[in-house]
Amino acid sequence: MAGLLGACCCREGSVMQEKPEFVTEYLTPVRIVRTEGPVKDAEALLQPYCGQVSTDESRVVTLREGGSVLLDFGKEIQGGIQIVRTINGSHKTARVRLCLGESVTEALSSVDAPGTTATNDHSARDVELSLPWLGSVEFGNSGFRFARVDLVDGDGEDVCLLAVRAVSRMRNLEYLGTFRCSDERLNQIWETGAYTVHLCMQDYLWDGVKRDRLVWMGDMHPEVMTANTVFGNQEVIRKSLDYVRDKTSPEDWMNGICSYSLWWIIIQHHLYCWYGDMDYLKQQHEYLKALLHTVAGQMDGNREAYENGRFIDWPSNDQPDVIHAGLQALSVRALEAGAELASFLGDPSLQATCTEVAQRLRTYVPDMVGNSQAAALLSVSGMVDAADASGIILQNGADKFTSFMGYYLLEALARSGHYAEAMDLISAYWGRMLDLGATTFWEDFNYVDAKHAARIDEVVPEGKFDIHADGGAWCYVGLRHSFCHGWASGPTAWLSEHVLGVEPVEPGFRKVRIEPHLGGLEWAEGTVATPQGLISVRHEKQPGGEVKTTVKLPKGVKRIQ
């Protein structure tokens, strides 16, 4: 998947033109899903529109009151809709209803229908608009793929529409990191994860583009991993981290959730290891110190004892044993990350405090209680035997995966060498979303429901499960469920890290280790964005099973074995 524009500035005469931060693009619909009521020549909306309405248009769609057309733009976008009305009849203003949807079902829904789960939360997606005669209107700032336009009031006359276009707003990014392998399904999953995070990188790094247009610190960890892998060093990441930091006293929890403050520490560690940006790390020193002391003060001997904000993810929200195991593991991981950051900062007192508390917590290991999330977090923190944790994860399979925690389940499988099995689960779980018509990955996905579900790009047939309207739980019941959620992008980062096998050994990628894990793949190749430039690799499995690796390193990067 290529970026919208190249990364360079361009010269026009003697004037240097900087690359714009965002790009706006008008998109023609690719398909008429259906029409209802008095609608004539709806296919006219599939023709390109030049951007200028005239008094002599030969091909338009004509609607009368009660007429409705449902359009498919072919992929999820972030932005709004432009509706263009041409000349006919009187000059009276028409009224149309615009309903946006991440699925066909959502676009066919109305927020005022009895018992509906459709909402205008976070972004308006169901509104009435005044449509001028011989003019256009643009509305919207939401995430959607489908748009329904109903003529509510045409004063008894025909209303002729020349165009209904999506107005896409995306951050102007180049896809520096790439991934290709012998399994085309994995390639599509990698690209979809990258695109999902790209859409969410708006003014801040959001969790979703329809609902959850907020900076959630725990959710940011897999998003940051993906963004670093694909887009390299982006200011919007630091801007988002600093935004939540500045909104939260170090004595309180970010977003009101104790684990989210732990994730902030872990992200800071990851960023420093990736970029080696000491100036930015120094800006975090005082807050980091205060926060780590707050975390250390929440322990009861060798056990975490957070009094409030106890949360790991929604599917485990009513399972206190899983939450406790997850918080114990994340506390160890955050404190050890804090100790290492303190050493980089030359703060031996903070380093000693973090090290002592982390070592004390390691003397107590909660039970994994047969739960995949608990097993994964304990394994990734190095607190349980990797093989034991992977046994639980593999036994539970894709049925127990979640969009957010799935990334850590994959990480746990990598720790025990189950790379082929991890790729099979990626193909099954994230691939099944693609099978159902997804062009971005979802806030949550119940693999069991998918077995009898209809595609999201069709009107749900009788006897099929409506995975949008009838699925979801907790804060994402039914149509409130976000179908573009950056926290679901984990396979993109995981495939680059473990299949391509590129890992920084020193902060800023001054030294790297390259250890590919092809599993059942015949070959894999790609690039990884680093502060020194792109690292390019290609791995090919030879007839005897050994892997031949070709590497291109930028200047200033040394490969170690």
SULCORZI-V223670 format. One record per helix or strand. SS is the DSSP state (H for helix, E for strand). FROM is the first residue (numbers start at 1). TO is the last residue. Records with the same first field share a line. If there is no record, write none. Layout:
SS = FROM-TO, FROM-TO
This chain:
E = 10-12, 15-17, 22-28, 31-36, 39-40, 61-63, 68-85, 94-101, 126-131, 135-153, 159-171, 178-181, 201-201, 205-205, 208-208, 299-300, 303-304, 453-453, 465-465, 485-485, 502-504, 511-514, 523-530, 533-541, 547-552, 558-560
H = 42-46, 104-107, 184-200, 217-231, 235-247, 254-256, 258-275, 278-296, 314-316, 320-345, 348-361, 372-380, 386-400, 406-415, 419-435, 447-450, 478-480, 486-488, 490-499, 507-509
